[in-house]
Amino acid sequence: MERTERVFRLFRIVLFAAGLLLLTGGFVAPSAGWGPAWALSFGKADTAGAPASFADLAEKLRPTVVNISTTKVLKGRQMGPMGGEMPFGRFFGNDEFFRRFFGDLPEREFKQKSLGSGFIISEDGYIFTNHHVVEKADKILVKLADGKEYEADVKGRDANTDLALIKIDSPGKLPYAHLGNSDQARIGDWVFAIGNPFGLDHTITAGIISAKGRVIGAGPYDNFIQTDASINPGNSGGPLFNLAGEVVGINTAIVAQGQGIGFAIPINMAKDILDDLKSRGKTTRGWLGIAIQDITDDMREALKLNDRTGALVGDVFPGEPADKAGIKTGDVILEIAEKPVGDSHELLRVVAALKVGSVVTVKVLRDGTEASLRLTVAERKERQDLASGNAIDERFGMTVQEVTPEMARHFSLPDKTGVIVTEVQEGGLADEAGLKAQDILLKVNQTRISGLKDFQKAIGDGEAGDALLILVRRGKTSFFVTLKTERK
């Protein structure tokens, strides 16, 4: 009897072990093989391939994310009882009606508050956020995950990339987020955001990287990561994490009309300017002294290029680095500092990141032949523009005339050269191409124009349907347009 009971107990143990094997997929991994404890939930995925849970990562990283509230003191008249503008102005359009009946109302100060997010990047209290979160703020209050609040100072800001570095003074060491490598992030990778949408602090949303290198018109150095992780007002300045718990982006913008479309600044862009923000409070960017533009299909045809790769030089500023290096108008820049150039926007970003004073190699295509030139990078001053954003396509319908000596002096031309556009017909081919009255036409298909006869001959040499590549000077900038003669 006892032997029979022992057999049954052994049989039950075997059944339990077999069931355990089935539930665990046939094996039980040793704990040492799983890595950090917070990564346990990512050892397996559900049937759709998604992470089983973000809980462990979220618990670990929440303390590195902060709530940022700002206060701006503004002055104005007609303040209503709730601190806003009196509504009557919206109906009558100005203050004159009220001055007649109520007198001139005195200006009053009122406070405007806003919310955003940020994340700690060092144990001594440095925090990354967006420039627009703290712009013109009179007071910045940072709230940590444990509820403690500190006033913050702005240590550096850069409006062109919408980045700001602020700092709080805490009595102890703070938890901080590790910065990853956004260049290694891939489209389709899982990411998650932690922030304060609509003031709801430490909200976590998850999604994937939908695209990279997005240009949305936010600034001259647009290079956004697009994600479908929910990003809302208040998320600005907060981190976008990968599954290793590293920051790969800084949540910045949304498409108001869409859902699941958010944009984050690549963390590598922030890392590139971090030292400048700490030491100088602003960024230092490279400068070549050229105006550039993208290559259109018509320009590719006129220049006999194989493709539209590169940035076309529309103007070279005298005495600047590009001029000293021998770069000329009409060159196509293919590579700089051993980095290939796909278009003018890419060149703009690469040059901005170059170290001032460094000597780099610029590979250009000139008249079908590649050449390598050595160039010393200068510092970009405010209001200097590296790129001229003209991307113009087609056509005719204009009146031109000789450039007189008086015109040459007025337009600061080095000599009496080119022809001046005196009239552009609305809806004509020149109008469609973007030409305007007072534009100076300097070259046609690489032939320099010294006067009206040269211009008429140059445009007459082309066959119907050909694209004419025209170098235009407008103000202090030169650029190219293409005009296509009509087919007969």
C-alpha positions in Angstrom: 0.0 0.0 0.0 2.8 2.4 0.9 4.6 1.5 -2.3 1.5 2.3 -4.3 1.2 5.7 -2.7 4.8 6.5 -3.4 4.3 5.6 -7.1 1.2 7.9 -7.3 3.2 10.8 -5.6 6.1 10.3 -8.1 3.6 10.3 -11.0 2.0 13.6 -9.8 5.5 15.2 -9.6 6.3 14.1 -13.1 3.0 15.5 -14.4 3.6 18.8 -12.6 7.1 19.1 -14.1 5.8 18.3 -17.6 3.2 21.0 -17.3 5.8 23.5 -16.1 7.9 22.8 -19.1 5.0 23.4 -21.4 4.2 26.7 -19.7 7.7 28.0 -19.9 8.3 27.0 -23.5 10.4 23.9 -22.7 13.1 25.5 -20.5 13.7 27.6 -17.4 16.5 30.1 -18.0 19.0 30.8 -15.2 18.6 34.2 -13.7 22.1 35.2 -14.7 21.2 34.9 -18.3 18.4 37.5 -18.2 20.5 40.6 -17.6 19.2 43.5 -15.4 16.1 42.8 -13.3 14.2 45.6 -15.1 14.6 43.9 -18.4 12.8 40.7 -17.3 9.5 41.5 -18.9 11.2 42.0 -22.3 12.6 38.5 -22.3 9.4 37.4 -24.0 7.0 39.0 -26.4 3.3 38.4 -27.1 2.1 36.8 -30.3 2.1 40.1 -32.1 5.8 40.7 -31.4 5.2 43.6 -29.0 7.0 43.9 -25.6 5.1 42.0 -22.9 5.3 45.1 -20.6 6.9 48.5 -20.2 6.3 48.4 -16.5 9.8 47.7 -15.2 11.4 50.3 -17.6 8.8 52.9 -16.7 9.4 52.4 -13.0 13.1 52.8 -13.4 13.0 55.8 -15.7 10.1 57.9 -14.3 12.3 59.6 -11.6 14.5 61.0 -14.4 11.6 62.9 -16.0 10.4 66.3 -14.6 7.4 68.5 -14.9 8.3 72.1 -16.0 6.0 75.0 -15.3 6.8 78.5 -16.3 5.5 82.0 -15.5 5.7 85.0 -17.8 4.7 88.5 -16.6 2.9 90.4 -19.3 1.4 93.9 -19.5 -1.8 94.9 -21.2 -5.1 96.9 -21.0 -8.7 95.8 -20.7 -8.1 93.0 -18.3 -11.2 91.0 -17.5 -12.1 89.5 -14.1 -10.4 86.2 -15.0 -7.1 87.8 -16.0 -7.8 87.8 -19.7 -8.7 90.5 -22.2 -12.1 92.1 -21.9 -14.3 90.5 -24.6 -15.6 93.8 -26.1 -12.5 94.4 -28.1 -13.3 91.3 -30.1 -16.6 92.8 -31.2 -15.5 96.4 -31.8 -11.9 95.8 -33.0 -10.1 98.6 -31.0 -10.0 100.5 -27.8 -11.4 103.8 -29.1 -15.0 103.0 -28.3 -14.1 102.3 -24.7 -11.9 105.3 -24.2 -14.8 107.6 -25.1 -17.0 106.1 -22.4 -14.7 104.7 -19.8 -11.5 106.7 -20.2 -8.0 105.4 -21.0 -7.6 102.2 -19.0 -4.2 101.8 -17.3 -1.9 98.9 -18.2 -1.9 96.1 -15.8 0.5 93.2 -15.2 -0.8 89.7 -15.4 0.8 86.3 -15.3 0.8 83.7 -18.1 1.5 80.1 -17.1 2.5 77.2 -19.2 3.5 73.6 -18.8 6.1 71.3 -20.4 8.4 68.4 -19.7 12.1 67.8 -19.4 14.6 65.1 -18.3 17.6 65.1 -16.0 20.9 64.3 -17.7 23.4 64.5 -14.8 23.3 63.9 -11.1 24.1 67.5 -10.4 20.8 68.7 -11.9 21.3 69.6 -15.6 18.0 69.1 -17.5 17.2 69.1 -21.3 14.0 70.6 -22.5 12.7 72.5 -25.5 13.5 76.2 -26.0 9.9 77.1 -26.5 9.0 75.6 -23.1 11.2 78.1 -21.2 11.3 81.0 -23.8 10.9 84.4 -22.1 10.0 82.8 -18.8 10.4 85.0 -15.7 10.2 81.9 -13.4 10.8 78.2 -14.1 9.7 75.7 -11.6 10.8 72.0 -11.9 8.8 69.3 -10.1 10.4 65.9 -9.6 8.7 62.6 -9.6 8.8 62.5 -5.8 6.9 65.8 -5.6 9.8 68.0 -4.6 10.0 71.4 -6.5 13.0 73.6 -7.4 13.4 76.8 -9.2 15.6 76.4 -12.4 18.0 78.7 -14.2 18.5 78.6 -18.0 22.1 77.7 -18.7 21.9 77.7 -22.5 19.4 77.9 -25.3 19.3 77.4 -29.1 16.1 78.6 -30.9 17.3 77.1 -34.2 17.1 73.6 -32.8 14.4 74.4 -30.2 16.7 73.1 -27.4 17.4 74.5 -23.9 19.6 73.4 -21.0 18.3 74.3 -17.5 19.7 73.5 -14.1 18.4 73.0 -10.6 20.3 72.8 -7.3 19.4 69.8 -5.3 21.0 68.8 -1.9 21.7 65.3 -3.1 22.5 63.4 -6.2 19.7 63.1 -8.7 18.7 60.1 -10.9 19.4 60.8 -14.5 18.7 59.4 -18.0 21.3 57.9 -20.2 21.7 59.4 -23.7 21.6 56.9 -26.5 22.6 57.1 -30.1 19.8 58.3 -32.3 21.8 57.4 -35.5 21.4 53.8 -34.6 17.7 54.0 -34.1 15.8 52.2 -36.9 12.4 52.8 -38.4 10.1 50.2 -36.7 11.9 50.2 -33.4 9.8 50.3 -30.2 10.0 53.6 -28.3 8.0 55.1 -25.4 7.6 58.7 -24.1 7.3 59.9 -20.6 5.9 63.4 -20.1 3.2 65.7 -18.8 0.5 66.0 -21.4 -2.1 68.5 -20.4 -0.5 68.7 -17.0 -1.0 65.0 -16.3 2.5 64.4 -14.9 4.5 61.3 -15.7 2.2 59.9 -18.4 3.7 57.0 -20.4 2.8 56.3 -24.0 4.3 53.8 -26.4 4.7 53.3 -30.1 7.3 52.8 -32.8 9.7 55.0 -34.8 7.6 55.8 -37.9 10.3 57.7 -39.9 13.5 59.6 -39.6 15.0 62.8 -41.0 11.6 64.6 -41.2 11.7 68.2 -42.3 8.6 70.0 -41.0 9.6 73.6 -41.4 10.3 74.2 -37.7 13.8 75.5 -38.3 16.8 75.5 -40.5 18.2 72.2 -39.0 15.0 70.1 -39.1 15.9 66.4 -38.8 13.1 65.0 -36.7 12.3 61.4 -35.6 8.6 60.7 -36.3 6.8 58.5 -33.9 3.3 57.2 -33.3 3.7 57.2 -29.5 1.1 59.7 -28.4 2.6 63.2 -28.0 0.3 66.0 -26.8 0.7 69.6 -25.5 2.7 69.3 -22.3 4.9 66.5 -23.6 7.3 69.1 -25.2 10.8 68.7 -23.9 10.2 65.2 -22.5 12.3 62.1 -23.5 11.7 59.5 -26.1 13.2 56.2 -24.8 14.2 53.0 -26.6 13.9 49.6 -25.0 17.4 49.8 -23.6 16.2 52.7 -21.4 18.2 55.3 -23.4 17.0 58.6 -24.6 16.9 58.7 -28.4 14.9 61.8 -28.9 13.3 64.9 -27.3 9.6 65.2 -27.9 8.9 68.6 -29.6 6.1 68.9 -32.1 2.8 67.3 -33.2 0.5 67.5 -36.2 -2.5 69.2 -34.8 -4.9 67.7 -37.4 -3.6 64.2 -37.2 -3.3 61.3 -34.7 -0.3 59.2 -34.1 2.1 61.7 -35.7 4.6 63.2 -33.2 8.1 64.5 -33.8 11.2 64.3 -31.6 14.6 66.0 -31.9 17.3 63.3 -32.4 19.3 63.1 -29.1 22.6 63.2 -31.1 21.7 66.7 -32.2 21.3 67.7 -28.5 24.6 66.0 -27.6 26.4 67.9 -30.3 25.6 71.3 -28.8 25.6 70.3 -25.1 29.1 71.5 -24.4 28.4 74.8 -26.0 25.2 75.3 -24.0 27.1 74.5 -20.8 30.1 76.7 -21.4 28.8 79.6 -23.5 25.1 79.5 -23.1 24.6 79.4 -26.9 25.8 77.3 -29.8 28.7 77.8 -32.2 28.1 76.7 -35.8 30.2 76.4 -38.9 30.0 78.8 -41.8 31.2 78.4 -45.4 30.0 81.7 -47.0 27.9 80.3 -49.8 24.3 80.3 -50.9 23.0 76.9 -52.0 19.9 75.3 -53.3 18.5 71.9 -54.2 19.0 70.5 -57.8 15.7 70.2 -59.7 15.2 67.9 -62.6 15.5 70.8 -65.0 18.8 71.8 -63.5 20.1 68.2 -63.6 19.3 68.2 -67.3 20.9 71.6 -68.0 24.0 70.7 -66.0 24.2 67.2 -67.5 24.2 65.5 -64.1 23.5 61.8 -63.6 21.1 62.5 -60.7 20.0 65.3 -58.3 22.5 64.4 -55.5 24.4 67.3 -54.0 23.8 71.0 -53.3 24.2 73.6 -56.1 26.2 76.7 -55.2 24.2 79.7 -56.2 26.5 82.4 -54.8 30.0 82.6 -53.1 30.5 85.5 -50.7 33.8 87.4 -51.3 36.5 86.8 -48.7 34.6 84.0 -46.9 36.0 80.4 -46.5 34.4 79.0 -49.6 35.8 81.9 -51.7 39.3 81.4 -50.3 39.1 77.6 -50.9 38.3 78.1 -54.6 34.6 77.1 -54.6 32.7 78.8 -57.5 29.2 79.6 -58.4 27.7 76.6 -60.3 29.7 74.0 -58.4 27.8 71.0 -57.0 28.9 70.1 -53.5 28.9 66.3 -53.2 30.8 65.7 -50.0 32.1 67.7 -47.0 34.3 66.4 -44.1 34.0 62.9 -45.6 30.2 63.0 -45.3 28.1 62.7 -48.5 25.7 65.5 -49.2 22.3 64.5 -50.5 20.7 67.9 -50.7 21.0 71.5 -49.5 19.3 70.8 -46.2 21.7 68.0 -45.4 24.7 70.2 -46.2 23.2 72.8 -43.9 23.1 70.4 -41.0 26.6 69.0 -41.6 28.2 72.4 -41.9 26.5 73.6 -38.7 28.0 70.8 -36.8 31.6 71.4 -38.0 34.1 72.7 -35.5 35.0 76.3 -36.1 38.7 76.6 -37.2 38.8 73.0 -38.5 40.1 72.2 -41.9 37.9 70.0 -44.0 37.9 68.6 -47.5 35.0 69.6 -49.8 34.4 67.5 -52.9 32.7 69.4 -55.7 31.6 68.6 -59.2 32.5 71.3 -61.7 31.9 71.0 -65.5 31.6 67.2 -65.2 34.8 66.8 -63.2 35.2 66.1 -59.5 37.7 68.2 -57.5 38.7 68.1 -53.8 39.3 71.5 -52.1 40.6 72.3 -48.6 38.5 74.7 -46.5 38.9 76.3 -43.1 35.5 76.5 -41.3 34.5 79.9 -39.9 31.9 80.7 -37.3 28.4 81.4 -38.4 27.2 84.8 -37.1 23.6 85.5 -36.4 21.6 86.6 -39.4 24.0 84.9 -41.8 22.3 82.4 -44.0 24.1 79.3 -45.3 21.4 78.3 -47.7 19.2 80.1 -50.1 15.9 78.1 -50.1 15.0 78.9 -53.8 13.9 75.8 -55.7 12.5 77.2 -58.8 11.4 75.4 -61.9 10.1 77.2 -65.0 9.3 79.7 -67.6 9.1 83.1 -69.6 7.1 86.3 -70.1 9.2 89.2 -69.1 10.9 92.4 -70.2 14.6 93.0 -69.7 17.1 95.8 -70.3 20.7 96.7 -70.1 22.3 97.4 -66.7 23.4 101.0 -66.7 26.4 102.3 -64.6 23.8 103.9 -62.3 22.0 100.6 -61.8 25.3 98.8 -61.2 26.1 101.3 -58.4 22.6 101.0 -57.0 22.7 97.2 -56.9 26.3 97.1 -55.7 27.4 95.1 -58.8 31.2 94.9 -59.4 30.8 96.1 -63.0 28.1 96.8 -65.6 27.2 93.2 -66.3 24.0 91.2 -66.9 20.5 92.4 -67.8 17.8 93.6 -65.4 14.3 92.4 -65.3 12.0 95.4 -65.6 8.6 93.6 -65.9 7.2 90.1 -65.3 3.9 89.2 -66.7 1.5 87.6 -64.3 1.0 84.0 -65.1 3.8 83.9 -67.6 6.7 81.5 -67.7 9.1 83.8 -65.8 6.4 84.5 -63.2 5.9 80.8 -62.7 9.7 80.4 -62.3 9.7 83.0 -59.5 11.5 85.8 -61.3 10.7 89.3 -60.1 11.2 92.9 -61.3 14.8 94.2 -60.5 16.3 90.7 -60.7 19.7 90.8 -62.4 20.3 87.9 -64.8 24.0 87.2 -64.9 24.4 83.8 -66.7 22.5 81.6 -69.1 23.7 78.0 -69.3 27.1 78.9 -67.8 27.6 81.7 -70.4 28.2 85.0 -68.7 25.9 87.8 -69.8 27.5 91.2 -70.4 24.5 92.9 -72.0 21.2 92.5 -73.9 22.8 91.0 -77.0 24.5 88.3 -75.0 21.2 87.5 -73.3 19.2 87.3 -76.5 21.8 85.1 -78.2 22.1 82.8 -75.2 18.3 82.2 -74.9 18.0 81.9 -78.7 20.6 79.0 -78.8 18.4 76.6 -76.9 15.9 74.4 -78.8 12.2 74.3 -78.0 11.6 72.5 -74.7 15.1 72.9 -73.5 15.8 74.0 -69.9 17.8 77.3 -69.6 19.8 77.5 -66.4 19.9 81.2 -65.4 22.0 82.7 -62.6 20.0 85.4 -60.9 21.1 88.1 -58.5 18.5 89.4 -56.1 19.7 91.9 -53.5 22.9 90.5 -52.0 22.2 86.9 -52.9 22.6 84.9 -56.2 20.8 81.8 -57.1 19.8 79.7 -60.1 16.4 79.3 -61.8 15.5 77.2 -64.8 13.3 78.5 -67.7 11.9 76.1 -70.2 11.2 77.4 -73.7 7.8 76.3 -75.0 7.7 73.4 -77.4 6.4 74.3 -80.9 
